[in-house]
Amino acid sequence: MEIPGPTMLRRIAPLAVISCLSAATLHAEWNQWRGSQRNGVSDDSTPIAGSLPEGSLTPIWESGTIPSDHDGGHSSPVVSGGRVYLSVVWHTRVPSETRLIDEEVVSAVGHRGTNQLGPELTKKMEDARKSRPGSTRGTALDEAAKKWVDDNFNEEQKLVLGTWAEQRFKQGKNAIDVELLDKVAKRQNKPFANAAEMMTWAEAEFPDAAVRERILKAIPDTLKVGRDTIVCLDGQTGKELWKFEHEGQPTGRRTSGTPAVVDGKVYAVGSTHLYAVDAEKGSLVWKTELKPAGAGSSPLVNDDKVYVMAGGLMCVEAATGKSLWTSKDVKGDTASPILWKTSDGKTTLVCNANKGLIGLDPTTGEKRWEVEGGGQSSPVIEGDHLVIFSGTQDVGLRCYLAQKDAAPKTLWSHWWMSRRYTGSPIIHEGHVYLMCGGKHQCVSLADGKVKWQEDVESTITSPLLVDGKILSIEQNGIFLRLIKADPTSYQLLGRAKVEAMWCPTPAPYDGRLIVRRKDKVVCFDLRQK
């Protein structure tokens, strides 16, 4: 933990004075991951439109360039005091003699892990690709590729690797052999001193000149550098008010935590540190090192403490960044914790770990209980009910009921096979709404009865509830869907093109919607006209 002298700060524009944020004002803001209550439900009372226009929504403002994905992660914007805040590991490339195969290169050459297939099925897939008739074209080729996958892959294999296998089948002999792609992956993050060393490696591993050229072409002659960055924008105009920067590490899209704005400070997870920054000026208050680098957790601030997952669940003083405790029971760095106050008067810190859902004493970090769960999704609570969405076998969408002096018990579960289990649910008026896992679903909180269900190409992002309506990103961020939060039937109120990032959750703001795009932040006006 370090409390600085002069900060690394670039001041862009004069700042309007804002008051410190008190606990009373937080309730009406979207000041942290999933809103002020960390449940995806907005307290904004501004009525929004009852439908969306056909075609594309037009932004009322756009920010300057802000990178994402491999160059800036997938953190979500938050809104507090009329300002928009976003934390980013800002990647840029610099010329270098060193050559590096990173995650982006491995993906670009077409590698996917095939452990799920096993060696026998992988060989069968490769043999089919190489032997398929070269005369097959167009629709016939599409159908043949799909049929081969349907006939040979189980449901889980199809969900995870089906599209990739179909693409390779259609490429035929032009696809790079899986065993050669594995050689590229094995070299990931092991730098070459220079281009000559890289060439020596490539000539030894890839005798075929054409294949070697394709692989070498994917490896850049630059290296990425990362700077931990927090950007503050004017919520009315999108104008940059300040930008905090600190030296960091290139972590690609792993560092994707959403900041929390509490009591006049912005708490944000960077590539190497947890930061507290003055919300008005952007000056550094303190920083605490995180190990390992690249955590994707969103900090929770409560009772003068900050909780965050970074290898394990840790707790620091909100005022100074001083470490209070670290739990060895909670392993992971992508899930985000919540607090659960139950009818027995206890408040429990709850977080999905890599394996299992764990409850701890928020003051001491002592583990109170552990139940089935785990993954990246955030739990949601309603009284003594807690709902999670997990990829753990037979868990899926599950509701737990609190028990006095014991672990919560399972009330109901709905399990299905999905490629993703990362979206977080919403609880509204006694019903659970989930917009992930390839489904839009409404379930009774009390008994788990499915009220309605629709197959929708949902993405990783979590939905939000505004003015009795659910906003959900779909089809890799291309569209925004507006749905009435009504258990009697699935009522689609509109669907419009917004070209958002597929992971970040939009932030509501006085009837507007703050959305992160690939290279900027934009604002849409959803207010009733």
NUGUMI-569052 format. One record per atom (N, C-alpha, C): x, y, z; residue in three letters. Coordinates in pm, whole numbers, plus 50000, padded with zeros to 5 digits. Layout:
! NUGUMI-569052
XYZALA...
***
This chain:
! NUGUMI-569052
500854988150000MET500005000050000MET500885012350000MET500505022349918GLU501315034449909GLU500405046549899GLU500655056649981ILE499945069349972ILE500905079249909ILE500535085449796PRO501495092749714PRO501715107149755PRO502755112549691GLY502915126749686GLY502225131349559GLY502925138249468PRO502315142649343PRO501835130649262PRO500695132149203THR500095121049128THR500405121948980THR500195110448916MET500345109648771MET499015113748711MET498855126248677LEU497535131148637LEU497665140848521LEU496815138748422ARG496755148148311ARG495405155248318ARG495415167948343ARG494175175548356ARG493755180448219ARG492525177848183ILE492085181048048ILE491245193648043ILE490315195148140ALA489385206348133ALA489105211648273ALA488655224248284PRO488245229148416PRO487155220448474PRO487185219048604LEU486255209948670LEU485185217748746LEU483975213148735ALA482915218348821ALA483055212048958ALA482735219649060VAL482865214349195VAL481675205449225VAL481945193549277ILE480865184649320ILE481085181249466ILE480005178649534SER480105175249676SER480515160849691SER481055157549808CYS481395143749836CYS480125135449837CYS480265123049796LEU479115114249783LEU478825107749917LEU477675110049972SER477295103850098SER476525091250072SER476365083250175ALA475615070650160ALA474195073350115ALA473625084650155ALA472245087550119ALA472085089949971ALA473095095949906THR472965098949764THR473275086949677THR473985077149729LEU474375065749647LEU473185057849597LEU472095057749675HIS470945049449641HIS470375053149505HIS470485065749466ALA469885070349341ALA470865069949225ALA472005063849241GLU473035064349138GLU473415050349092GLU474045049948977TRP474615037548924TRP476125038648943TRP476535038049071ASN477895042049106ASN478885030449115ASN478435018149086GLN479325006649095GLN478774995449006GLN479464984249006TRP479054972548929TRP477604968648961TRP476764968448860ARG475354964748868ARG474514974648949ARG475014986948967GLY474214997249029GLY474454998849178GLY473735008249238SER474005011849377SER473775000349474SER472884991049441GLN472624979449527GLN473264966649473GLN474044967749366ARG474724956349303ARG473744945349262ARG472574949449214ASN471554939649178ASN470974941549038ASN471514951048961GLY471034953248825GLY469764961448817GLY469264966348930VAL468014973948933VAL468324988748955VAL467854997148862SER468105011448871SER467075018248960SER467525028049038ASP466625036149119ASP466245049149048ASP466645050348924ASP466315062148844ASP464795062548822ASP464155073248865SER462705074448852SER462265080648720SER463205084348635THR462855090448507THR462175080148417THR460955082848370PRO460295073248280PRO461045072048148PRO461185059748100ILE461795057747969ILE460715053447871ILE461045054147743ALA460085050947638ALA459575036647650ALA458365034447604GLY457775021147610GLY458095012647490GLY458945017847400SER459345010147282SER460665015647231SER461285008147141LEU462495012647073LEU462205013946925LEU462785023946859PRO462545025546716PRO463245014546636PRO462705011646520GLU463375002146431GLU464665008346380GLU465624999746349GLY466905004546300GLY467865007446412GLY468665018046396SER469725021146491SER469335032846581SER469785032146706LEU469675043646795LEU470825053146766LEU470555066046772THR471575076146746THR472065082046878THR473365081646903PRO473885087147029PRO473655102247037PRO473415107147160ILE473325121547180ILE474705127347210ILE475635118747250TRP477035122747257TRP477945110647248TRP479195113347211GLU480225102947204GLU481485108147272GLU482175099347340SER483445103147402SER484555102847298SER485735106847341GLY486905104647258GLY487275089847257GLY488355086547192THR488765072547177THR489135066347312THR488545054847339ILE488865046747457ILE488935032247410ILE490095025747416PRO490235012247362PRO489505001847447PRO489324989947390SER488634979247462SER489204965747421SER488584955147469ASP488934941347439ASP490424938947466ASP491184933947369HIS492594931147391HIS493394943747425HIS492874955447388ASP493594967947411ASP493024976347525ASP491954971447589GLY491384979447697GLY490364972247784GLY490234959247766GLY489354951547853GLY487874953947829GLY487064949847928HIS485604950047914HIS484914956048037HIS485554965348105SER484914971248222SER483674979148181SER482744980548275SER481494987648249SER481565001848302SER480885011248237PRO480845024948289PRO479945025948411PRO480225035548498VAL479355038748611VAL479065053648608VAL478005057548678VAL477595071648680VAL477405076148824VAL478015087548857SER477885093148992SER478085108248985SER477195115649052GLY477335130149055GLY477305136548919GLY476575130648825GLY476495136148691GLY477705133448605GLY478565124548650ARG479775121148575ARG479825106248544ARG480485103148436VAL480675089148394VAL482125085448421VAL482315073948485TYR483665069148517TYR483885055548453TYR485095053448403LEU485455040748341LEU486915037848372LEU487205025648415SER488605021648440SER489065012448327SER490275014748280VAL490795007848162VAL492295005348180VAL492764993548141VAL494194991848120VAL494434995647973VAL494985007347953TRP495085013547821TRP496345008447752TRP496145000047651HIS497284993947582HIS497675001947458HIS498955003447439THR499505008947316THR500675000247273THR501055001447148ARG502174993547096ARG503375002547070ARG504554997247104VAL505795004547082VAL506754995647003VAL507575001646916PRO508544993646840PRO509494986146933PRO509874973946893SER510744965946979SER511484955546897SER512704952646939GLU513444941446881GLU512834928246926GLU512284928147045THR511684916047100THR510434912347022THR510204899347007ARG508994894346943ARG508244885847046ARG506914887047047LEU506134880147149LEU504854874547089LEU504594861847120ILE503314855647088ILE502434857047212ILE501424865647203ASP500524867447317ASP499164861147287ASP498224863147376GLU496884857447361GLU496224861647230GLU496444874047191GLU495844879247069GLU496384872246945GLU497674869446944VAL498284862346831VAL497754848046823VAL497704841346937VAL497214827546941VAL495794826746887VAL494974836346924SER493594836746874SER493554839746725SER494414848946681ALA494404853146541ALA494764841946444ALA495644832946484VAL496024821946394VAL494994810746394VAL494004811546484GLY492914801846482GLY493014790646583GLY493854792246685HIS493994781446784HIS492834781046881HIS492404769046914ARG491464766647023ARG491924754147097ARG491744753847225GLY492084741847301GLY491144730447267GLY491704718547245THR490884707047204THR490824696147310THR491164699447433ASN491104689347540ASN489704683547554ASN488704691747527GLN487324687347540GLN486974676647436GLN487704676647325LEU487454666747220LEU488234653947243LEU489434655447298GLY490304643747314GLY491034640947184GLY492144633347190PRO492974631047072PRO492264623446960PRO491424613746996GLU490764605646893GLU489794613846809GLU488934621546874LEU487964629646800LEU488654641146728LEU489714646646787THR490464657246719THR491054652046589THR491634640146592LYS492184634146470LYS491084631646367LYS489954626746413LYS488824624146323LYS488364637146257LYS488314647846334MET487934660946281MET488924665746176MET490214664146204GLU491234668446111GLU491224660045983GLU491014647145997ASP490944638445878ASP489764642145790ASP488624645145852ALA487444648945775ALA487664662145702ALA488324671445767ARG488624684345705ARG489504682745583ARG490554674745598LYS491514673245489LYS490964665345372LYS490014656445399SER489514647545293SER488204652245230SER487644663045278ARG486354667245222ARG486564671945078ARG485584669244989PRO485724672444847PRO485904687444824PRO486904690944749GLY487154705044721GLY486104711344632GLY485314703144565SER484284708444476SER483044713344551SER482914709644677THR481744713844755THR481854728744787THR480804736244757ARG480834750744774ARG479524755744834ARG479544768244877GLY478334775444916GLY477504768645022GLY476194768444997THR475244762845094THR475514748245121THR475894740945017ALA476174726645034ALA477334724445130ALA478344733145123LEU479484732045213LEU479074735545356LEU478274746145370ASP477784749945503ASP477014738445567ASP476154732145490GLU475344721045542GLU476194709045576GLU477194706245492ALA478074694745518ALA478884696845646ALA479374709145666ALA480154712145787ALA479284710845912ALA478084716245905LYS477174715346020LYS476784700946049LYS476534693145943LYS476144679145962LYS477264671246027LYS478494673745985TRP479604666246043TRP479704669146193TRP479594681846230VAL479664685446372VAL478484679446448VAL477284680346393ASP476104674646460ASP476234659646480ASP476834652846383ASP476954638246390ASP478054633446484ASP479034642146512ASN480214637446585ASN480464644146720ASN479914655846742PHE480124663046868PHE478924661146961PHE479194660347091ASN478084660747186ASN477654675247206ASN476614677347287GLU476054690747301GLU477054700747358GLU477814696547457GLU478794705647517GLU479894709047418GLU480374699147344GLN481404701547244GLN480914710947135GLN479654709447096LYS479094718246994LYS478994732647044LYS478594734247168LEU478474747747223LEU479814754947227LEU480854747747267VAL482154754147288VAL482994754747160VAL482974744147081LEU483884743146967LEU483184740746834LEU481864740246833GLY481144736946711GLY481384746746597GLY481254759646624THR481444769746519THR482864769446466THR483824768046555TRP485244767346515TRP485484755146427TRP484934743646464ALA485124731446385ALA484474732746248ALA483314739046241GLU482654741146112GLU483514750046022GLU484074760446079GLN484924769446000GLN486144762145946GLN486744753646028ARG487914746145983ARG487524736045874ARG486374729845890PHE485894720445789PHE485734727445654PHE485194739445657LYS484974746945533LYS486304751845473LYS487294754045556GLN488614758045504GLN489324746445436GLN488974734345474GLY489584722645413GLY491084722145438GLY491824719245334LYS493284717945346LYS493974731345371LYS493244742245356ASN493854755345379ASN493994758745528ASN493284751645614ALA493404754045758ALA494744748945809ALA495334756045902ILE496584751545963ILE496274739946056ILE497084729446049ASP496854717546131ASP496804721046280ASP495924714246351VAL495774716646495VAL497084714646569VAL497844704446533GLU499104701846604GLU500104713246584GLU500024720146471LEU500904731646449LEU500414743846528LEU499094745446534LEU498544756346615LEU498894754446763LEU498934741946806ASP499314739146945ASP500744743646972ASP501614742546874LYS502994747046890LYS503064762146910LYS502194769346839VAL502124783846858VAL501664787047000VAL500624780147045ALA500074782647178ALA501084779647289ALA501884769347270LYS502874765647371LYS503954776447387LYS504124784647285ARG505134795147289ARG504574808347344ARG503294808447381GLN502654820647428GLN503364826347550GLN503584839547545ASN504204847247655ASN505634842947687ASN506304836647590LYS507724833547603LYS508464841347493LYS508944853147523PRO509444862147419PRO510704857147348PRO510814861247222PHE512034859347145PHE512884871947159PHE514174870447171ALA515054882047189ALA515014891347069ALA514834885546951ASN514824893546829ASN514164885446716ASN514074891646599ALA513414885146485ALA514184872846439ALA515514873146451ALA516314861746408ALA516024849346493ALA515894851346624GLU515574840046712GLU514184834646681GLU513264843546651MET511914839246616MET511934831146487MET512714835546390MET512784828546262MET513394814646279MET514414813546361THR515024800346387THR513994790746446THR513214795746540TRP512144787446600TRP511114783446495TRP510684792946413ALA509644790346314ALA510114780246209ALA511354781246167GLU511874771946065GLU511954757846120GLU512234756646249ALA512324743346310ALA510934737146332ALA509964745346365GLU508624740346399GLU507694739046280GLU507894747246176PHE506964747746063PHE507724746545931PHE508044734345889PRO508814732245767PRO508134737745642PRO506794737345639ASP506064742445524ASP506164757745520ASP506724763045412ALA506994777445403ALA505714785745408ALA504644780845345ALA503384788445342ALA502784789445482ALA502804778445556VAL502284778645693VAL503144787745780VAL504454786445764ARG505374794645843ARG505134809445819ARG504904813145696GLU504674827245662GLU503394832445727GLU502344824145728ARG501074828345789ARG501244830745939ARG502004822246003ILE502194823546148ILE503074835546180ILE504154837146106LEU505044848546131LEU504344861846105LEU503464861946007LYS502744874245973LYS501854878746089LYS501404869346170ALA500514872646282ALA501254878246403ALA502584876746405ILE503384881346520ILE503874895446492ILE503454905446569PRO503814919346540PRO505264922546572PRO505764933246511ASP507124937946540ASP507104948746648ASP506064948546728THR505914957946839THR505554950146965THR505674956747079LEU505234951147206LEU504174960147268LEU503244954047339LYS502244961847409LYS502784966947542LYS502394979147576VAL502614984447709VAL501234988347764VAL501074987347894GLY499784990447954GLY499885001148060GLY498935010248058ARG498845020448163ARG497475019348230ARG497505018048363ASP496255017648439ASP495625031548433ASP494395031948385THR493765044748353THR492335045348407THR491965056848459ILE490585059748495ILE490175072448421ILE489075071648349VAL488595082948270VAL487315088348333VAL487215101548343CYS486015108148394CYS485435116848284CYS484145114648253LEU483465121848147LEU482295129748204LEU481985140848140ASP480775148348173ASP479565140348125ASP478625137348215GLY477485129148179GLY476535135748081GLY476585149048069GLN475705156147978GLN476275157147837GLN477605157447826THR478225160047696THR479205149347649THR479695141047741GLY480715131247706GLY482115137047704GLY482245149947737LYS483555156447737LYS484425150747847LYS485685148247816GLU486615143147916GLU486965154148015GLU486735151248144LEU487045160848249LEU488425158648306LEU488775146148326TRP490145142948367TRP490445128448334TRP491735125448332LYS492195111748309LYS493345108948405LYS493165099048490PHE494225094548580PHE494995083348511PHE496325083848519GLU497165073548457GLU498265069348552GLU498575056448548HIS499675050948628HIS500295039448551HIS501585038148562GLU502275027248493GLU501675013748533GLU501425005348433GLY500854992148459GLY501534981548375GLY500814970848352GLN501304959848269GLN500264956548163GLN500704951648047PRO499724947147947PRO499054934147994PRO497774934748018THR497034923048065THR495904919147969THR495894925247850GLY494864921947753GLY493484925047806GLY492564915747785ARG491194918247830ARG490894912247967ARG491914906948033ARG491684900848165ARG491254911148268ARG491854922948266THR491514933248364THR490274940648315THR489124936648367SER487844942048319SER486914945748433SER487474948848550GLY486654952548664GLY486034966348648GLY484834968048703THR484104980648699THR484394988748825THR484675001748814PRO485005009748933PRO483795012049023PRO484075016149146ALA483035020149242ALA483325034449287ALA482305042949287VAL482465056849329VAL481705058549460VAL482445060449568VAL481855061049702VAL482565071749785VAL481795080349850ASP482335090549941ASP483455098649877ASP483225102849753GLY484165111749687GLY485405105249631GLY485475091949632LYS486625084849576LYS486175074949469LYS487035072849371VAL486835062449271VAL487775051049305VAL487215039349329TYR488005027449359TYR488015018749234TYR489215015649184ALA489305008549057ALA490434998349059ALA490204987148994VAL491214976648979VAL491964978848849VAL493284980548859GLY494124981548741GLY494844968548716GLY495844969048630SER496584956848596SER497404951648714SER497944960848793THR498854956948902THR498444962149038THR497514971749044HIS497154977949171HIS495644980349182HIS495204981249306LEU493894986749338LEU494115001449373LEU493335010249308TYR493545024649324TYR492345031249391TYR492645041449470ALA491625050849517ALA492015064549463ALA491095070749389VAL491375083249321VAL490295093349358VAL490665105749376ASP489705116249407ASP488715117749291ASP487415116649321ALA486395116549216ALA486245130149148ALA486595140849218GLU486465154249161GLU487645157749071GLU488845155049119LYS490035159849049LYS490805148948975LYS490635136349015GLY491395125648952GLY492765123549013GLY493025129549128SER494335127849192SER494365114949273SER495525108749278LEU495685096049349LEU495625098049500LEU494795090049566VAL494715090149712VAL495615079349769VAL495495067149717TRP496385056149755TRP496325045149649TRP497285036249654LYS497295024449567LYS497845012649647LYS497295000949620THR497704988649686THR497984978149580THR499124971749590GLU499514961949488GLU498604949749492GLU498294944649373LEU497504932549357LEU498374921649297LEU498284909849353LYS499004898249300LYS498074886449294LYS498044879449176PRO498774882449054PRO498154894048978PRO498874898948876ALA498374909848794ALA497224904948707ALA496364914548671GLY495314911348574GLY493994907048632GLY493654911248752ALA492364907548812ALA491224914248736ALA490084907348729GLY488914912648659GLY487744915348751GLY487984915948880SER486914917748979SER486544932448994SER485284935049030SER484804948649054SER484734951149204SER485404961549255PRO485464963749400PRO484114966849461PRO483914961849582LEU482744964749665LEU483214973349782LEU482544984649804VAL482924993849912VAL481764994550012VAL482074991750139ASN481044992250243ASN481704993450380ASN481125001850465ASP481565003050604ASP483065005750612ASP483545015150530ASP484955019350530ASP485905008150490ASP485404998450416LYS486244987450367LYS486024985650218LYS487074980650151VAL486994977350008VAL487294962549993VAL486414955549924TYR486584941149900TYR486794938949750TYR487744930249717VAL487994927349576VAL488644913649563VAL488374906949452MET489004894049422MET490264896549339MET491384891349385ALA492644892349311ALA493494880249349ALA493234869049286GLY493844856449326GLY493064850249440GLY492724858349539GLY491844854749650GLY491034867049686GLY490134865649780LEU489304876849823LEU490064884749929LEU490214897749906MET490964906149998MET490124917950045MET490504923350160CYS489814934750220CYS490844945050263CYS490624957750225VAL491534968450264VAL490734980050321VAL491414988750395GLU490785000850447GLU490465010250332GLU489245015550330ALA488865024650223ALA489625037850230ALA490025041950349ALA490695054850366ALA492155054450325ALA492815042950345THR494275042450327THR494765031550232THR493945021550205GLY494395010150125GLY495134999750206GLY495235001750337LYS495924992050423LYS495194978650423LYS495954967850409SER495374954550407SER494804950850544SER493574945950545LEU492934941450669LEU492924926250678LEU492624919650568TRP492684904950565TRP492614900050420TRP493084887750400THR492964880850272THR492494866650300THR491474862450229SER490934849050249SER491594839150154SER492124828450212LYS492694817750131LYS491624807850086LYS490424809550137ASP489324800450103ASP488674803949970ASP488784816549929VAL488114821149808VAL489154823549700VAL489214814649603LYS490194815549496LYS489544820449367LYS490214829849300GLY489704834949174GLY490034849649159GLY489764855249041ASP490034869449020ASP489064875948922ASP487944869248892THR487004875148797THR485634877948857THR485264871348965ALA483954873549026ALA483974885949114ALA482784891249142SER482664903349224SER481744900649343SER482164904249465PRO481414900849586PRO480194909749608PRO479284904849692ILE478124912549738ILE477984910649889ILE477114918549952LEU476784916850093LEU475344912250105LEU475104902550195TRP473784896550213TRP473374897950359TRP472394906550386LYS471854907950522LYS470584899750532LYS470594889850619THR469484880550631THR468644883450755THR467514876450767SER466554879350873SER467074876251013SER468164868651022ASP468744865851154ASP469634877251203ASP469714887951123GLY470494899551163GLY471934899351117GLY472374888251057LYS473754887151013LYS473934893050873LYS475104899050853THR475504903450719THR476674894750676THR476544888550560THR477564879350510THR478114884450378THR479424883950364LEU480094887250239LEU480044874750152LEU479444875750034VAL479234864149948VAL479934866249815VAL480624855849768CYS481324856949640CYS481434843449574CYS481264843249442ASN481574831349364ASN483084829849358ASN483584818149389ALA484994814849371ALA485124806949241ALA486354802549210ASN486514794049092ASN485634781749103ASN485554776349225LYS484704764849251LYS483944767449380LYS482654769049371GLY481834770849489GLY481434785149516GLY480344786749589LEU479854799549637LEU480154800149787LEU480834810749829ILE481364811149966ILE480844823450039ILE480484821450166GLY480054832250253GLY481064834450364GLY481414847050392LEU482424850350491LEU481934861350584LEU482574862250699ASP482374873450790ASP483044885650726ASP482304896450698PRO482904907850628PRO483944915350710PRO483934913550841THR484904920450927THR486214912950939THR486134899750954THR487344891750979THR487804883550859THR486914881150763GLY487244872450650GLY487094857650681GLY486614854350799GLU486444840250837GLU485314834050754GLU485584822050702LYS484574815250620LYS483434810150708LYS482214813250669ARG481034808550741ARG480424796050677ARG480444795550544TRP479864784150475TRP480334783750330TRP480124772350266GLU480404770650123GLU479364761150065GLU478804765149950VAL477804756949881VAL478164756149733VAL477404748149658GLU477674746549516GLU477464759749441GLU478304761949342GLY478224774049261GLY479564776349195GLY479974788849188GLY481264792149129GLY481114797848989GLY482114805848950GLY482114811948817GLY482234826948825GLY481874833748716GLN482074848148705GLN480824856248737GLN479664850148733SER478404857248756SER478314862348900SER477604873548917SER477414879149052SER476074874549109SER476054870249236PRO474784866549300PRO473894878849317PRO472584876449329VAL471634887049364VAL470804882249483VAL470314891749561ILE469604888149685ILE468254895149693ILE467344889049766GLU466054894749799GLU465644888749933GLU465814896350041GLY465514890950173GLY466414879150205GLY465804867750238ASP466564855650270ASP466844847050148ASP466494851850029HIS466744844449905HIS468004849749838HIS468814840749787LEU470004844149709LEU469994835949582LEU470184842449467VAL470114835649337VAL471454837049266VAL471934825949210ILE473174825949134ILE472924819648997ILE473874822148906PHE473894815348777PHE475304809948760PHE475424796748750SER476734790248753SER476804779148650SER478004777248595GLY478224766348501GLY478524753048568GLY478584752748700THR478804740148771THR477674730448741THR478044717948709GLN477064707848671GLN475884707248768GLN474674707948712ASP473414706848786ASP473084718948874ASP473894729648867VAL473584741748943VAL472804751448855VAL473444756848750GLY472764765948660GLY472174777848732GLY470894780748705LEU470174791148776LEU469624785048904LEU470134789549018ARG469774783149145ARG469424793649250ARG468444790149332CYS468044798649444CYS468384791749576CYS469074799049662TYR469364794349798TYR468504802049898TYR468154795350007LEU467404801550116LEU468274801550241LEU468394813250304ALA469254814650423ALA468774805750537ALA469734800550613GLN469464792350731GLN470234798250850GLN469614798350967LYS470274803951084LYS471444795251127LYS472624801551138ASP473844794951185ASP474184782551102ASP473874782950973ALA474184771650884ALA474274776850742ALA474794768450654ALA474874771850513ALA473464772950454ALA473264781750357PRO471944782650294PRO471594769650222PRO470304766750214LYS469874754350149LYS469314757350011LYS469434747549922THR468924748949787THR467404748849789THR466804759049730LEU465344759849719LEU464874754349585LEU465574757949478TRP465284752549345TRP466464755049251TRP466504747649141SER467564748949040SER466994746548901SER467604753248803HIS467324750448661HIS468674749448591HIS468984737748541TRP470264735448475TRP470054732948326TRP470894738948244TRP470934735748102TRP472344738348051TRP472654732047940MET473974733447882MET474064746647808MET475114754247835SER475304767147770SER476784769647749SER477074777747651ARG478474781447629ARG478954791247735ARG478064799647784ARG478434809847881ARG477514809248003ARG478114811748120TYR477344812748244TYR477784825348319TYR477994836148246THR478604848048304THR477624859148337THR476464859348272GLY475484869748300GLY474904868348439GLY474554879548500SER473984879548635SER472484882048628SER471704875548715PRO470254877148712PRO469764890048778PRO468464892348766ILE467764903348832ILE466594897448909ILE466304902949027ILE465094899349101ILE464184911549105ILE462934909649064HIS461984920749060HIS460584915749092HIS460004921149198GLU458634918049237GLU458364903049244GLU459274896049313GLY459074881849337GLY459414872749223GLY460124877949123HIS460494869549009HIS461944872048970HIS462564861548920VAL463954861948875VAL463964862848723VAL464724872448672TYR464874874148527TYR466344871648492TYR466564862848395LEU467914859748348LEU467964861548198LEU469004868648150MET469154871348007MET470524866347961MET470794853747983CYS472094847947949CYS471924833147923CYS472994826647879GLY472934812347856GLY472084808647737GLY471924818047641GLY471114815347523GLY469624816247548GLY469224821347665LYS467804822147699LYS467464835447765LYS466214839547746HIS465594849647830HIS464554842147911HIS464614843548043GLN463824834848129GLN463274842648249GLN462034839648285CYS461424845048406CYS460994833448494CYS461424833648621VAL461184822648713VAL460644828248845VAL459684821548903SER459164825549033SER460244823849140SER460484834249217LEU461494833549322LEU461094823549430LEU459824822749460ALA459354814549572ALA459494799649546ALA459164795149424ASP459134780649399ASP459894776149275ASP460494785649199GLY461274781749082GLY460454778448959GLY459164780748963LYS458324777848847LYS458664787248732LYS458904781548613VAL459234789548496VAL457964796248444VAL457964809448440LYS456814817048392LYS456844818648241LYS458014821348188TRP458204821648043TRP459674819848010TRP459914816147886GLN461284813547841GLN461354815447691GLN462374822547645GLU462584824947503GLU464044822147469GLU464274815547356ASP465634813547308ASP466114826247240ASP467164832247294VAL467704844847243VAL469214843847245VAL469854849247143GLU471324849047138GLU471874859447235GLU471764856247362SER472234865347466SER473754865247472SER474304876247520THR475754877247530THR476184877047676THR477434880247700ILE478014878947833ILE477524889847928ILE477094900947874THR476704912247957THR475514908948046THR475404916148158SER474294914248250SER473204924548222SER471934920848236PRO470834930148207PRO470654940348319PRO469834950548292LEU469484960148395LEU467994963248386LEU467424967148498LEU466004970248507LEU465834985148531LEU465094991748441VAL464835006048451VAL463345008448426VAL462675015148518ASP461275018948497ASP460405006848461ASP460634995648528GLY459824983748505GLY460114976648375GLY461224980348311LYS461584974248183LYS463004968848190LYS463224957848122ILE464544951548121ILE465274955447993ILE466514959648008LEU467384962947895LEU468464952247887LEU468594946247770SER469524935047754SER470244936147620SER471564934147626ILE472384934147504ILE472374920147444ILE472294919047312GLU472284905947248GLU473124906147120GLU473324894247066GLN474074892146941GLN475404899546942GLN476234895747038ASN477584901347048ASN477594916547055ASN476584922147119GLY476544936447141GLY475884944647033GLY475454938346925ILE474904945946813ILE473584952546850ILE472724945246921PHE471374950046947PHE471104952147097PHE470224961647124LEU469654963647257LEU468194959247251LEU467804950947347ARG466444945947352ARG465744951847475ARG464524956647454LEU463704962247562LEU462544952747589LEU462434948047714ILE461454937947751ILE460684942647874ILE459384940647875LYS458594944147992LYS458844933948102LYS459114938648223ALA459344929648336ALA457994925048390ALA457424915248323ASP456074910448353ASP456094895248350ASP455774888648461PRO455834873948463PRO454724867048385PRO453694874448345THR452574867848277THR452904863548135THR453824870948070SER454194867347932SER455454874747893SER456134869447791TYR457334876047738TYR456874887047642TYR457124899447678GLN456654910847599GLN457844918947550GLN458194916947424LEU459284924447362LEU458754938047320LEU459324948547377LEU458874962147350LEU459664968847238LEU460784963047202GLY461564968947095GLY462954963047088GLY463574964846974ARG464924959646951ARG465604969146853ARG466714975146896ALA467394985046813ALA468894982446812ALA469514986746706LYS470964984946690LYS471704995646769LYS472664991146853VAL473445000546934VAL474954998546918VAL475374987046862GLU476794984046838GLU477624985546965GLU477174979147071ALA477864979647199ALA478924968747207ALA479804969747306MET480654958547342MET479774947547400MET480194935047385TRP479324923947423TRP479414920147571TRP480424925047642CYS480564921647785CYS480104932647880CYS480484945147860PRO480124955447958PRO478614957447972PRO478194960548093THR476794963748119THR476584978848104THR475584983148027PRO475304997548016PRO474905003348151PRO475015016548162ALA474665023548286ALA473515033248261ALA472425032248337PRO471315041848323PRO471665055148389PRO471155065948331TYR471465079248384TYR470345088948345TYR469445091848436ASP468355101448414ASP467615098848283ASP467215086548261GLY466485083048140GLY467355080948018GLY468655082148036ARG469595079647928ARG470295066347952ARG471045061747855LEU471775049247869LEU473205051247822LEU474155049047912ILE475575050347880ILE476085036647836ILE476615035947716VAL476995023247653VAL478455023847611VAL479175013047637ARG480555012147593ARG480625005247457ARG481215012047362ARG481475006247231ARG482935002047221ARG483294996747107LYS484644991347090LYS485715001947112LYS485455014247071ASP486505024547077ASP486055037447144ASP484915037047213LYS484415049347276LYS483265045947370LYS482825056047444VAL481605055247523VAL480575064347458VAL479325059747448VAL478275067747387VAL477075068447482VAL476195078147455CYS475005079947537CYS473775080447447CYS472765072347482PHE471495072247411PHE470405078047501PHE469505085747441ASP468385091647514ASP467185082347503ASP466785076247615LEU465645067047615LEU464415073247683LEU464465085947714ARG463345092147785ARG462085092647700ARG460955092447768GLN459685093947698GLN459635107547631GLN459185107747510LYS459105120247434LYS457745126847456LYS
***
